[in-house]
Amino acid sequence: MSHAYRSSHPIMPRRVSFDWEATPLHWIPDEPTATHVINVLHLLLPAGERWFVKVFKEALPLVRDEALLKDVKGFMGQEATHSVQHAYVLDHLAAQGLDATAYTRRLDFLFDVLLGEKPPLGLPVTEREWLRFRLSVIAAVEQFTAVLGHWVLETDDLDRAAPDPVMLDLLRWHGAEEVEHRAVAFDMYEHCGGEDPGRYARRALGMAITAPVLFYLWGWGARYLIRHDPQLAGRTRYSLREHNKAVAKGLLPTWRELGSAVPRYLRRSYHPSQEGSLRKAVDYLSTSPAARAAAGAIGRAAIS
């Protein structure tokens, strides 16, 4: 970045917790496809967001702007909390007979080996260039998480389907924080790219790789969860037809909402602060049962 970074909103982690004891396996009643398409988040995010934090730790010495550094550290705290809370949901799914270890083991290989600290397979790139590429991937992923965060905050159809309130709060708390920090990964990538003339090309490459891989992992994850769901016992399969039925009911974001995120991101003038509504995100965080409980615990600790 050639100009000083300006933070307009403080980014801070909220140490939330959720009680999953009463959450059913099909937390959207009678909607196994919608339930499990959203449940893919619990597969992807524990490993993915741990990886975000690792990469950002590597990049911290490159940050020369104090305001950006503060927001990056807040982003890392939020992502670490997201990872932990979604991992707890994985444990809850396993306790109900839906073990996703075979899927998540492959994700661990993707993030820890293929996208690890060293370039894989002897790729002829410097460690600095490899770090910048991984930052571009994180920025691209965060484009989609901001879109999903905006969707889950806006949708009323999901509420009308009478979902489990604890799961809905998890999704909206997480979605609100994704909107809240929607620009941090992008700004981190731009900052660490400096005045490199290839900065835009690398950003475009990051999205060109991230979008198809993410959609593939999501489809694979949905198929995995539905196939191994003990309550379905193999009677149901993931299909685009069932997925589109859930979209038509408003239980999943539309393909247009997801797909249009890519050309927006590829505009040279684009900045993620254009995604979603910060006001709506902050408003939800002020009413979220889990976020309010976390804030109350901090207040009680400060008084004592």
JOCOR-V613869 format. One record per pair of residues at least 6 apart in sequence whose ideal C-beta (glycine too) atoms are under 8 Angstrom apart, sorted by the first residue. I is the first residue (numbers start at 1). GAP is how many residues later the second one is. D is the distance in Angstrom with one decimal. If there is no record, write none. Layout:
BEGIN
I_GAP_D / I_GAP_D
END
This chain:
BEGIN
1_64_7.3 / 1_67_8.0 / 1_186_7.1 / 1_189_5.2 / 1_190_4.6 / 2_193_6.6 / 4_61_6.2 / 4_63_7.4 / 5_60_4.3 / 5_62_5.0 / 5_63_3.9 / 5_66_7.8 / 5_182_6.2 / 5_186_6.8 / 6_61_6.4 / 7_60_4.6 / 7_61_7.3 / 7_63_6.8 / 7_64_5.1 / 9_171_6.8 / 9_269_6.3 / 9_273_7.7 / 10_61_8.0 / 10_64_7.0 / 11_59_7.8 / 11_60_4.8 / 11_63_3.2 / 11_64_5.7 / 11_67_6.8 / 11_169_6.5 / 11_170_5.0 / 11_173_6.4 / 12_62_5.0 / 12_65_7.0 / 12_66_7.7 / 13_61_6.7 / 13_64_3.3 / 13_65_4.8 / 13_67_7.2 / 13_68_5.1 / 14_64_7.6 / 14_67_7.0 / 14_159_7.5 / 14_163_7.4 / 14_271_7.2 / 14_276_7.9 / 14_277_5.1 / 14_280_4.7 / 14_281_7.0 / 15_66_6.5 / 15_279_5.1 / 15_282_7.3 / 15_283_7.6 / 16_65_6.8 / 16_69_6.6 / 16_157_6.1 / 16_272_7.9 / 16_274_4.0 / 16_275_5.9 / 16_277_7.1 / 16_278_4.7 / 17_68_7.6 / 17_273_6.8 / 17_276_7.4 / 17_277_7.4 / 18_67_6.5 / 18_70_7.0 / 18_148_5.4 / 18_151_7.2 / 18_152_5.6 / 18_272_5.8 / 19_147_6.5 / 20_68_6.7 / 20_69_6.7 / 20_72_4.2 / 20_146_6.6 / 22_142_7.7 / 22_144_7.4 / 23_69_6.5 / 23_141_4.7 / 23_143_5.4 / 23_144_5.7 / 24_140_6.4 / 25_10_7.9 / 25_68_7.2 / 25_71_4.7 / 25_72_7.8 / 25_73_6.5 / 25_204_7.0 / 25_205_7.9 / 25_206_5.8 / 26_6_5.5 / 26_9_5.1 / 26_205_6.7 / 27_8_5.8 / 27_136_5.6 / 27_137_3.8 / 27_140_4.5 / 28_6_5.1 / 28_7_4.7 / 28_10_7.8 / 28_130_7.6 / 28_133_5.3 / 28_135_4.9 / 28_136_7.9 / 28_223_6.4 / 29_132_7.0 / 29_133_5.8 / 29_134_7.7 / 31_130_6.4 / 31_215_6.5 / 31_218_7.8 / 31_220_6.1 / 32_194_6.4 / 32_197_6.6 / 32_199_7.8 / 32_200_6.0 / 32_204_5.9 / 33_189_7.5 / 33_193_6.9 / 33_203_7.5 / 33_205_6.6 / 33_206_8.0 / 33_209_4.3 / 33_210_6.1 / 33_212_7.4 / 33_213_5.3 / 34_127_7.7 / 34_212_3.9 / 34_215_7.5 / 34_217_4.0 / 34_218_5.7 / 36_186_5.4 / 36_189_4.0 / 36_190_5.2 / 36_193_6.9 / 36_202_7.4 / 37_181_7.4 / 37_185_4.8 / 37_201_7.9 / 37_206_6.4 / 37_209_6.9 / 37_215_5.7 / 38_133_7.1 / 38_214_7.3 / 39_50_7.8 / 39_54_7.2 / 39_182_7.9 / 39_186_5.5 / 40_177_7.7 / 40_178_5.2 / 40_181_3.7 / 40_182_5.6 / 40_185_6.9 / 41_45_6.4 / 41_130_7.7 / 41_133_7.9 / 42_44_4.7 / 42_45_7.9 / 42_47_4.4 / 42_48_5.3 / 42_51_6.9 / 42_58_7.8 / 43_47_7.2 / 43_57_5.5 / 43_60_5.6 / 43_61_5.9 / 43_64_7.0 / 43_178_4.8 / 43_181_7.7 / 43_182_7.6 / 44_63_6.8 / 44_173_6.3 / 44_174_7.6 / 44_177_6.8 / 45_37_5.9 / 45_38_6.2 / 45_41_4.3 / 46_37_4.9 / 46_38_7.7 / 46_40_5.2 / 46_41_4.1 / 46_44_6.5 / 46_58_7.2 / 47_36_7.8 / 47_57_6.4 / 47_60_4.5 / 47_61_5.4 / 47_63_7.8 / 47_64_5.1 / 47_65_7.9 / 48_35_7.8 / 48_59_7.3 / 48_63_6.5 / 48_93_7.2 / 49_30_4.4 / 49_31_7.1 / 49_33_5.1 / 49_34_4.0 / 49_37_7.7 / 50_30_7.5 / 50_33_5.0 / 50_61_7.4 / 51_60_4.0 / 51_61_7.6 / 51_64_6.6 / 52_24_7.6 / 52_27_4.9 / 52_86_5.4 / 52_89_7.9 / 52_133_7.6 / 53_23_5.0 / 53_26_5.5 / 53_27_5.4 / 53_30_7.6 / 54_63_7.7 / 55_76_7.2 / 55_79_5.0 / 55_80_6.5 / 55_83_6.2 / 56_16_6.1 / 56_19_7.2 / 56_20_5.3 / 56_82_7.7 / 56_132_6.9 / 57_19_7.4 / 58_59_6.6 / 58_73_5.8 / 59_72_6.0 / 59_76_6.1 / 59_129_6.7 / 59_133_5.5 / 60_9_7.3 / 60_12_7.0 / 62_129_7.5 / 62_130_4.7 / 63_6_4.7 / 63_9_6.3 / 63_125_7.4 / 63_128_6.4 / 63_129_7.4 / 64_127_7.7 / 65_126_6.5 / 68_119_6.1 / 68_120_7.0 / 68_123_5.9 / 71_110_7.3 / 71_113_5.1 / 71_116_7.7 / 72_112_6.2 / 72_116_5.7 / 74_107_7.1 / 74_110_7.7 / 75_106_4.9 / 75_109_4.3 / 75_110_7.0 / 75_113_7.9 / 78_99_5.1 / 78_102_7.9 / 78_103_6.0 / 82_92_5.6 / 82_95_7.2 / 85_85_6.5 / 85_89_7.6 / 86_88_7.9 / 89_78_7.9 / 89_81_7.3 / 90_10_6.0 / 90_14_7.2 / 93_6_7.6 / 93_7_6.5 / 94_6_7.2 / 94_7_7.8 / 96_134_7.5 / 97_133_3.9 / 98_127_6.7 / 98_130_5.8 / 98_131_5.8 / 98_132_6.5 / 99_129_7.2 / 100_124_6.9 / 100_125_7.0 / 100_128_7.6 / 102_122_7.7 / 103_117_7.6 / 103_118_6.3 / 103_121_4.9 / 107_110_7.6 / 113_7_6.5 / 114_6_5.1 / 115_19_6.0 / 115_22_7.2 / 117_10_7.9 / 118_9_7.3 / 118_12_7.5 / 119_6_5.3 / 119_8_7.5 / 119_11_4.6 / 123_7_7.4 / 125_8_7.4 / 131_61_7.4 / 132_57_7.3 / 132_60_6.0 / 132_61_6.0 / 132_64_7.8 / 132_70_6.2 / 133_69_6.3 / 133_72_7.4 / 133_73_6.7 / 135_50_7.4 / 135_53_6.1 / 135_54_4.3 / 135_57_5.8 / 136_53_5.5 / 136_66_5.1 / 136_67_5.3 / 136_69_6.8 / 136_70_2.9 / 136_71_7.8 / 137_69_4.8 / 137_72_6.8 / 137_73_5.3 / 138_47_4.8 / 138_50_7.8 / 138_51_7.3 / 139_46_4.5 / 139_47_4.6 / 139_49_7.4 / 139_50_4.4 / 139_64_6.8 / 139_67_6.4 / 140_63_7.8 / 140_66_4.6 / 140_67_4.3 / 140_69_7.9 / 140_70_3.8 / 140_71_7.0 / 140_125_7.0 / 141_44_7.7 / 141_69_5.8 / 141_73_6.8 / 142_36_7.4 / 142_39_7.9 / 142_40_6.6 / 142_42_7.7 / 142_43_4.2 / 142_44_6.8 / 142_130_7.0 / 143_43_7.8 / 143_64_7.3 / 143_118_5.4 / 143_119_7.9 / 143_121_7.9 / 143_122_4.9 / 143_129_6.5 / 143_132_7.3 / 144_66_8.0 / 144_67_7.9 / 144_70_6.4 / 144_114_7.1 / 144_117_6.0 / 145_33_4.4 / 145_37_7.9 / 146_32_5.5 / 146_33_5.8 / 146_36_3.9 / 146_126_6.0 / 146_129_4.2 / 146_130_5.7 / 147_106_7.3 / 147_110_6.4 / 147_111_6.5 / 147_114_4.7 / 147_128_6.5 / 147_129_7.7 / 148_27_6.4 / 148_30_7.0 / 148_105_6.6 / 149_25_7.2 / 149_26_3.4 / 149_27_6.5 / 149_28_7.5 / 149_29_3.5 / 149_30_4.5 / 149_33_7.5 / 149_127_6.2 / 149_132_7.1 / 150_25_7.3 / 150_29_5.9 / 150_125_6.4 / 150_126_3.5 / 150_127_7.1 / 151_24_7.6 / 151_102_4.4 / 151_106_6.2 / 152_6_7.2 / 152_19_5.1 / 152_20_5.6 / 152_23_4.1 / 153_19_6.0 / 153_22_5.5 / 153_23_6.2 / 153_26_6.9 / 153_123_7.4 / 153_124_7.6 / 153_127_5.4 / 153_128_6.5 / 153_131_5.8 / 154_126_7.5 / 155_95_6.0 / 156_94_7.5 / 157_92_6.2 / 157_93_2.6 / 157_94_6.2 / 158_10_6.9 / 158_92_6.9 / 158_93_6.0 / 159_9_7.4 / 160_90_7.9 / 161_88_7.3 / 161_90_5.9 / 165_124_8.0 / 169_119_5.7 / 169_120_5.5 / 169_121_5.4 / 170_120_7.1 / 172_112_5.6 / 172_116_6.5 / 173_111_7.5 / 173_112_7.0 / 173_115_4.7 / 173_117_5.4 / 173_118_5.6 / 175_106_7.7 / 176_104_7.8 / 176_105_4.0 / 176_106_7.4 / 176_108_4.5 / 176_109_5.0 / 176_112_7.2 / 177_104_7.4 / 177_108_7.3 / 179_96_7.1 / 179_97_4.0 / 179_98_7.0 / 179_99_6.4 / 179_101_7.4 / 179_102_3.9 / 180_98_6.6 / 180_101_5.0 / 180_102_6.9 / 180_105_7.3 / 182_90_4.6 / 182_91_7.0 / 182_93_5.1 / 182_94_6.3 / 183_88_6.5 / 183_89_4.3 / 183_90_4.9 / 186_85_6.9 / 186_86_4.8 / 189_14_6.7 / 189_17_7.8 / 190_9_6.9 / 193_6_3.8 / 193_9_7.0 / 196_6_7.8 / 200_68_6.2 / 204_62_5.9 / 207_55_6.3 / 207_58_5.6 / 207_59_6.5 / 211_51_5.6 / 219_19_7.4 / 222_16_4.7 / 222_21_7.6 / 223_14_7.4 / 223_15_4.3 / 226_6_6.3 / 226_10_5.7 / 226_11_6.4 / 226_12_4.7 / 227_7_7.1 / 227_10_7.1 / 227_11_7.6 / 229_7_7.6 / 236_6_7.8 / 243_9_6.9 / 246_6_4.8 / 247_6_7.4 / 247_7_5.6 / 247_8_7.3 / 264_6_6.0 / 264_10_7.5 / 285_6_4.9 / 286_6_7.6
END
